[in-house]
């Protein structure tokens, strides 16, 4: 169970970020907090952040912190001042956001492949200034 004070720890994500997709192309994300119990994550179509292609919502409700992206849902299993980790409710993988510095975060996705082997992929995001 999480409190509003614990949820507020993920505000290190707030802002605009640029990262590189596995194919080497840049992508742009914006994390905003419209309230003290909700964070919106939106993928911008380009570096102007004028249009957005999709997004997700991270919300605190009755002590649970969940992330919803389309049909997929995750539940936070831990929140610290520098990281938040989500386990799948109905999603193919777990994921974490980790603060590396004020201007860099890592997004780590973890899953089990078809052979039962643990897999992991990390994307670094840098703050857009």
N, C-alpha and C positions, 0 to 999 in steps of 0.2 A: 504494500500500500504506500502510495506517495502523497506528499503534501504539496501545496502551492509553492512553498519555499524550495522544496526539492525540484519541482518542475522548473522553477526559475533558473536553476543551474544550467539548463540547456540554452540559455540566452547567448552563450558564446557562439552559437550558430547564426545569430541575427546578422543580416547584411546580404551583400551580393558577392557571389563567388564564381570563379572560372576553374574548370577542370579539363582533363583530357580523357575522352572515351577510349575504350580498348582499341578502336581503329585509328586512334591518333587525332581525331577531330576534337576541337574545343567545344565545350558545352557550358552553359551559364545557368546558375541557380540562384534563387532569392529565398531567404528565410525571414519571415516576418511574424510578429506576435500581435495579432489583433486584440488579444485579451490576455489576462494572466493565467488562463487555462487552455490556450490554443496557440499552436504554431502552424503557419502555412508555409509549405515548401512548393515553389513554382519553378518550372524549367522554362527559361526564356529562349526564344527562337534565335536570338543573336545578342551581340554585346551591348546593344542599346537598351535592352530590357523593356522594350516598348510593347512586345507581344509575348504571350506565353502559350506553350504547347500542351502542358499537362502539369499536374501537381499532386500533392498529398497533404494530409492534415494529421498533425500530432496533437492529441488532446488528453487532458486530465479530466476524468469523470469518476466520481465516487472512489477515489484512491487509485484507480488504474490509469496508466498512461498507455494509450494505443496510437498506432500509426496506421492510417488507411490510405492506400493508393489503388484506385480502381477497385477491383474485386478482392484485392489482397489486404490482409490485416496482420499486424504484429502487436505484441505486448512488451513493454519495457520490463526488463529483468533487473537492470541496475542503472542508477544515475549518480554521477559524481560531478565535481566541479569541472572536470575535463573530458567527460565521456558519457555517452548514453548507449546502452545495448538493448536491442530488441530481438525477441524470440518469435518465430512464426506462430500465428494462430491458424491461418489458412494461407500460407505463402510458401514458396519453394526454398527459402533461405532465411538465415538470420542476418542482421546487419548492425553496425555500430557507427556512430560518429565520434571521432576523437580529436580533441584540440591538440595540435602539435605546437602552435604558437598563436599569438594574437591574430596573425594573418594567414595561418595555414591549418586546415583540418584534414583528417583522413576519413574516408568512408570505406569500411571494411565489410565485405559480403562473404558469408560462409555457408557452405552447403555440402551435401554428400552426393557424389556422382553415381552413375548407374552401376558402378562396380563396388559401391560402398566405401569409397575412399573420400576422406575429408578434403575439401577444396576451399580455397580462399582467394579473394581478389581485392586489392586495395587501390583506391583512387584518391589522389591528393587534390584538394581544392585550395585555391589561393584567393584571398580577399581582393575584390575589385575596388580600387581606390578612386 
